[in-house]
Amino acid sequence: MSDEKIKVGISQGDINGIGLEVILKTLMEPGITEICTPVLFSSQKTVSYHRKALNLDEFNFNPIRDFSQFNNKKVNVFVCYEEEVNIEIGKSTELSGKYALNSLEKATQALLNNQVDVLVTGPIHKHNIQSAEFNFPGHTEYLGAKLGGEPLMLLCSDDLKVAVVTGHVPLKDVASKISSDKVYQKINQLYKSLKEDFGIRKPKIAVLGLNPHAGDNGVIGVEDKELIAPAVQKALDENKLVYGPYSADGFFGKGLQSQFDAVLAMYHDQGLIPFKTLAFNSGVNFTAGLNYVRTSPDHGTGYDIAGKNLADESSFKKAIYTAIDIFKNRKLYLEINANPLQHTTIKKER
């Protein structure tokens, strides 16, 4: 494997939230440019505004307008726009959505052009970013359309990984979005990601039920028995270590997550509430299943604490490290499996 530093593309997120605060704090970390070369997609004026507002005078960067100006020993800021933008800290505005999208589009294109190796996204506001160019429930769906592959939302920490069958879907629509085929597909996506992205040779996966008490054998809904259990059994029959469906409350209440490499939840809050309870500020949102690596912190725009120098950068820092690790793991997996030894039957000699 090459020792060349990985280029980490970073979209700025909402300019009125805590995104640039956690980004700048992370990029001021001593030694960050020793392990990767960060490229923040923003503007000199926007970055300078936040640097001054947060008294981060020691933050230095190399502004570039073309990748020929790239410096692999410094933090680079790719200038996406030249105009001075009206920043209103702590407020959701049409402008903050517009420039969040501007940065995201430029960073995504750089990823597609192989000008950066991985993408780490700053938090966006899902309402103000909506436009003719962005008609998606969130980052996951947008990047699924742009980067190729089938996106799987996978929340990661050192001790817990949680994926979801249905992502940004209204609760009233969840049951209709679940089928045996879809659960089976997500099991396989998660299994593949654990092997290729995290280097787990024989992943062990727990699958949660949809209904309270996993349906109580059909007493409280039939989806668990008729849709989820057959998908689990099909994976088991393929020699995958997949078990369930488990009652979600009892599963986390008993701490059973520690016995598995990952948990597959049926819907957003079923998986994310326990995850954020157990791993908030140390968790990372990883979009598995794409042709490129994308991570983000596990928090939102944080308008209520924006501009107060209170935001914890731990999750964003972890998002960068996780993206680097996954990129290396994928590369290693490809190298190991490029020329596998052919299986031959050994004949006994008399």
C-alpha positions as CSV (number, residue, x, y, z in Angstrom):
1,M,0.0,0.0,0.0
2,S,1.1,3.5,-0.7
3,D,2.2,5.8,2.1
4,E,1.0,8.8,0.3
5,K,-1.2,11.0,2.5
6,I,-4.9,10.7,2.0
7,K,-6.7,13.9,0.7
8,V,-9.7,14.6,2.9
9,G,-12.4,16.7,1.2
10,I,-14.5,18.6,3.7
11,S,-17.8,20.4,2.9
12,Q,-18.5,23.4,5.2
13,G,-22.1,22.6,6.1
14,D,-24.4,25.4,7.2
15,I,-22.4,28.6,7.7
16,N,-24.7,29.8,10.5
17,G,-24.3,26.6,12.6
18,I,-21.5,24.9,14.5
19,G,-20.1,23.2,11.4
20,L,-17.2,25.5,10.7
21,E,-16.5,25.7,14.4
22,V,-15.9,22.0,14.8
23,I,-14.1,21.9,11.4
24,L,-11.6,24.6,12.3
25,K,-11.0,23.2,15.8
26,T,-10.3,19.8,14.3
27,L,-8.0,21.2,11.6
28,M,-6.0,23.0,14.3
29,E,-5.2,19.7,15.9
30,P,-1.4,19.3,16.1
31,G,-0.2,16.7,13.6
32,I,-3.4,16.6,11.5
33,T,-1.5,17.4,8.3
34,E,0.9,14.6,9.2
35,I,-1.8,11.9,8.7
36,C,-3.8,13.5,5.9
37,T,-4.1,16.6,3.7
38,P,-7.4,18.4,4.5
39,V,-9.2,20.4,1.8
40,L,-12.1,22.5,3.1
41,F,-14.6,23.7,0.4
42,S,-15.6,27.2,1.5
43,S,-14.2,30.7,0.9
44,Q,-11.5,32.8,2.4
45,K,-14.0,35.3,3.8
46,T,-16.3,32.7,5.4
47,V,-13.4,30.9,7.0
48,S,-11.9,34.2,8.2
49,Y,-15.2,35.3,9.7
50,H,-15.5,32.2,11.8
51,R,-11.8,32.2,12.7
52,K,-12.2,35.8,14.1
53,A,-15.6,35.1,15.8
54,L,-14.2,32.1,17.6
55,N,-10.8,33.7,18.4
56,L,-9.0,31.0,16.6
57,D,-6.2,33.3,15.4
58,E,-3.7,30.5,15.2
59,F,-5.6,28.7,12.4
60,N,-3.8,29.1,9.1
61,F,-4.7,27.8,5.7
62,N,-3.7,27.8,2.1
63,P,-6.4,29.3,-0.2
64,I,-6.6,27.6,-3.6
65,R,-8.8,28.1,-6.7
66,D,-7.3,25.2,-8.6
67,F,-5.8,21.9,-7.5
68,S,-2.5,22.8,-9.1
69,Q,-2.1,25.2,-6.1
70,F,-2.7,22.3,-3.7
71,N,-0.2,22.0,-0.8
72,N,0.0,18.6,0.9
73,K,1.7,20.0,4.0
74,K,-1.0,22.5,4.9
75,V,-4.8,22.8,5.4
76,N,-6.1,23.9,2.0
77,V,-9.3,25.9,1.5
78,F,-10.7,25.5,-1.9
79,V,-12.4,28.8,-2.7
80,C,-16.0,27.9,-3.9
81,Y,-17.2,31.5,-4.0
82,E,-15.7,35.0,-3.8
83,E,-18.5,37.1,-2.6
84,E,-19.0,38.1,1.0
85,V,-21.9,36.3,2.5
86,N,-24.2,37.6,5.2
87,I,-23.6,35.2,8.1
88,E,-26.3,35.2,10.8
89,I,-25.0,32.9,13.5
90,G,-27.6,30.6,15.0
91,K,-30.2,31.3,12.3
92,S,-31.6,29.1,9.6
93,T,-31.6,31.2,6.4
94,E,-32.1,30.7,2.7
95,L,-28.5,31.9,2.2
96,S,-27.0,29.5,4.7
97,G,-28.7,26.6,2.8
98,K,-27.5,28.0,-0.6
99,Y,-23.9,28.1,0.5
100,A,-24.0,24.7,2.2
101,L,-25.1,23.2,-1.1
102,N,-22.5,25.2,-3.0
103,S,-19.8,23.7,-0.8
104,L,-21.3,20.2,-1.0
105,E,-21.6,20.2,-4.8
106,K,-17.9,21.3,-5.2
107,A,-16.6,18.8,-2.7
108,T,-18.6,16.0,-4.3
109,Q,-17.4,16.9,-7.8
110,A,-13.8,16.9,-6.5
111,L,-14.4,13.4,-5.1
112,L,-15.7,12.2,-8.4
113,N,-12.7,13.8,-10.2
114,N,-10.3,11.9,-7.7
115,Q,-9.0,15.3,-6.6
116,V,-9.8,14.2,-3.0
117,D,-9.9,10.6,-1.7
118,V,-12.7,10.8,0.9
119,L,-15.5,13.2,1.8
120,V,-16.3,14.4,5.3
121,T,-19.5,16.5,5.4
122,G,-20.3,19.3,7.8
123,P,-23.9,19.3,9.2
124,I,-26.6,20.8,7.0
125,H,-30.1,22.0,7.8
126,K,-32.4,19.6,5.9
127,H,-35.1,22.3,5.3
128,N,-33.1,25.4,4.2
129,I,-30.9,23.4,1.7
130,Q,-33.9,22.3,-0.3
131,S,-33.9,23.6,-3.9
132,A,-34.2,22.5,-7.5
133,E,-30.7,21.1,-7.2
134,F,-31.2,19.4,-3.8
135,N,-34.5,17.6,-3.4
136,F,-33.5,14.9,-1.0
137,P,-34.3,14.1,2.7
138,G,-30.6,14.5,3.6
139,H,-26.9,13.9,2.7
140,T,-27.3,10.1,2.5
141,E,-29.8,10.2,-0.4
142,Y,-28.1,13.0,-2.2
143,L,-24.7,11.2,-2.2
144,G,-26.4,8.0,-3.2
145,A,-27.6,9.7,-6.3
146,K,-24.3,11.4,-7.1
147,L,-21.7,8.8,-6.1
148,G,-23.2,5.5,-7.3
149,G,-24.0,2.4,-5.2
150,E,-26.8,1.8,-2.8
151,P,-26.5,3.9,0.4
152,L,-26.8,2.4,3.8
153,M,-26.8,4.7,6.9
154,L,-24.3,3.2,9.3
155,L,-23.6,5.0,12.7
156,C,-20.2,3.9,14.1
157,S,-18.3,4.2,17.3
158,D,-15.5,2.2,18.8
159,D,-18.0,-0.1,20.6
160,L,-21.2,0.1,18.5
161,K,-22.3,0.1,14.9
162,V,-25.9,0.6,14.0
163,A,-27.4,0.5,10.5
164,V,-31.0,1.2,9.4
165,V,-33.3,-0.5,6.9
166,T,-35.3,2.7,6.3
167,G,-33.5,6.0,6.8
168,H,-35.2,9.4,6.5
169,V,-38.7,8.1,6.2
170,P,-41.8,9.4,8.1
171,L,-42.7,7.0,10.9
172,K,-46.2,6.4,9.4
173,D,-44.6,5.0,6.2
174,V,-42.0,2.7,7.8
175,A,-44.0,-0.5,7.8
176,S,-44.9,-0.2,4.2
177,K,-41.3,0.3,3.3
178,I,-40.2,-3.0,4.9
179,S,-40.1,-6.2,2.9
180,S,-38.3,-9.5,3.4
181,D,-36.2,-8.7,0.3
182,K,-35.2,-5.3,1.6
183,V,-34.2,-6.5,5.0
184,Y,-32.2,-9.3,3.4
185,Q,-30.5,-6.7,1.1
186,K,-29.6,-4.5,4.0
187,I,-28.2,-7.4,5.9
188,N,-25.9,-8.2,3.0
189,Q,-24.9,-4.6,2.6
190,L,-24.0,-4.4,6.3
191,Y,-22.2,-7.7,6.2
192,K,-20.2,-6.6,3.2
193,S,-19.3,-3.2,4.7
194,L,-18.2,-4.8,8.0
195,K,-15.8,-7.1,6.0
196,E,-14.5,-4.6,3.5
197,D,-14.7,-1.3,5.3
198,F,-13.9,-2.4,8.9
199,G,-11.8,-5.5,8.3
200,I,-14.0,-7.9,10.3
201,R,-13.4,-11.4,8.9
202,K,-16.6,-13.0,10.0
203,P,-19.2,-10.4,11.1
204,K,-21.8,-11.1,13.7
205,I,-25.0,-9.1,13.1
206,A,-28.1,-8.6,15.3
207,V,-31.4,-7.7,13.5
208,L,-34.1,-5.8,15.5
209,G,-37.8,-6.4,15.1
210,L,-40.2,-3.7,13.9
211,N,-43.0,-4.0,16.4
212,P,-42.9,-3.9,20.3
213,H,-41.6,-7.2,21.6
214,A,-40.7,-8.2,18.0
215,G,-44.4,-8.8,17.4
216,D,-44.8,-11.4,20.2
217,N,-45.1,-14.1,17.6
218,G,-47.8,-12.2,15.6
219,V,-49.8,-10.9,18.5
220,I,-48.5,-7.3,18.0
221,G,-48.1,-7.2,14.2
222,V,-47.0,-9.8,11.7
223,E,-44.0,-8.1,10.0
224,D,-41.4,-9.6,12.4
225,K,-42.6,-13.1,11.9
226,E,-43.5,-12.9,8.2
227,L,-40.9,-10.5,6.8
228,I,-37.9,-10.0,9.1
229,A,-37.4,-13.6,10.4
230,P,-37.3,-15.2,6.9
231,A,-34.7,-12.7,5.8
232,V,-32.6,-13.5,8.9
233,Q,-33.0,-17.2,8.3
234,K,-32.0,-16.8,4.6
235,A,-28.7,-15.1,5.7
236,L,-28.1,-17.8,8.3
237,D,-28.6,-20.5,5.7
238,E,-25.8,-18.8,3.7
239,N,-23.5,-19.3,6.7
240,K,-23.6,-15.7,7.9
241,L,-23.7,-15.0,11.6
242,V,-27.0,-13.1,11.6
243,Y,-29.5,-13.4,14.4
244,G,-33.0,-12.0,15.3
245,P,-35.4,-10.4,15.2
246,Y,-34.8,-9.0,18.7
247,S,-37.1,-6.8,20.7
248,A,-35.4,-3.4,20.5
249,D,-36.0,-2.3,24.0
250,G,-34.9,-5.5,25.7
251,F,-31.9,-5.8,23.3
252,F,-30.3,-2.5,24.4
253,G,-31.7,-2.8,27.9
254,K,-29.7,-6.0,28.5
255,G,-26.6,-4.6,26.7
256,L,-26.7,-7.3,24.1
257,Q,-25.2,-5.0,21.5
258,S,-21.8,-5.8,23.1
259,Q,-22.1,-9.3,21.7
260,F,-22.3,-8.3,18.1
261,D,-20.2,-6.4,15.5
262,A,-23.3,-4.4,14.3
263,V,-27.0,-4.0,14.8
264,L,-29.5,-3.6,11.9
265,A,-32.5,-1.4,13.0
266,M,-35.7,-1.2,11.1
267,Y,-36.1,2.6,11.2
268,H,-34.2,5.8,12.0
269,D,-35.0,6.5,15.6
270,Q,-35.1,2.8,16.6
271,G,-31.4,2.7,15.9
272,L,-30.2,6.3,16.4
273,I,-31.8,7.0,19.8
274,P,-29.8,4.2,21.5
275,F,-26.7,4.9,19.5
276,K,-26.7,8.6,20.4
277,T,-27.4,7.8,24.0
278,L,-24.5,5.5,24.2
279,A,-22.0,7.2,21.8
280,F,-22.9,10.9,21.4
281,N,-19.9,13.1,20.5
282,S,-17.8,10.0,19.8
283,G,-20.0,8.6,17.0
284,V,-19.7,9.0,13.2
285,N,-22.3,8.7,10.5
286,F,-20.8,6.6,7.6
287,T,-22.7,6.1,4.3
288,A,-21.8,2.5,3.5
289,G,-22.5,1.0,0.1
290,L,-21.3,3.9,-2.0
291,N,-18.4,3.8,-4.5
292,Y,-16.6,6.4,-2.4
293,V,-16.0,6.9,1.3
294,R,-18.2,9.5,3.1
295,T,-18.5,10.2,6.8
296,S,-19.9,13.0,8.9
297,P,-20.3,13.9,12.6
298,D,-23.3,12.4,14.3
299,H,-24.8,15.8,15.3
300,G,-26.7,18.6,13.5
301,T,-26.2,22.3,12.9
302,G,-26.4,23.1,16.6
303,Y,-27.9,26.6,16.1
304,D,-28.5,27.0,19.8
305,I,-24.8,27.0,20.7
306,A,-23.4,28.3,17.4
307,G,-20.9,31.1,17.8
308,K,-20.4,30.5,21.5
309,N,-17.3,28.4,21.2
310,L,-19.1,25.6,23.0
311,A,-19.3,23.0,20.3
312,D,-17.4,19.7,20.9
313,E,-15.3,18.8,17.8
314,S,-14.8,15.1,18.9
315,S,-17.3,13.6,16.5
316,F,-16.0,15.6,13.5
317,K,-12.4,14.6,14.4
318,K,-13.5,11.0,14.6
319,A,-15.3,11.3,11.2
320,I,-12.0,12.3,9.6
321,Y,-10.1,9.4,11.3
322,T,-12.9,6.9,10.4
323,A,-12.9,8.0,6.7
324,I,-9.1,7.5,6.5
325,D,-9.3,4.1,8.2
326,I,-12.1,2.9,5.8
327,F,-10.3,4.2,2.8
328,K,-7.2,2.2,3.8
329,N,-9.3,-0.9,4.7
330,R,-11.0,-0.9,1.3
331,K,-7.6,-0.6,-0.4
332,L,-6.2,-3.4,1.7
333,Y,-9.2,-5.7,1.1
334,L,-8.9,-5.2,-2.7
335,E,-5.2,-6.0,-2.6
336,I,-5.6,-9.1,-0.5
337,N,-8.4,-10.4,-2.7
338,A,-6.9,-9.4,-6.1
339,N,-5.3,-12.7,-6.7
340,P,-6.8,-15.3,-4.4
341,L,-5.3,-18.7,-4.3
342,Q,-7.3,-21.2,-6.4
343,H,-9.0,-24.0,-4.4
344,T,-7.7,-27.4,-5.3
345,T,-8.7,-30.8,-4.0
346,I,-5.8,-32.7,-2.5
347,K,-5.7,-36.3,-3.6
348,K,-4.4,-38.9,-1.2
349,E,-1.6,-40.9,-2.6
350,R,-1.6,-44.6,-2.0
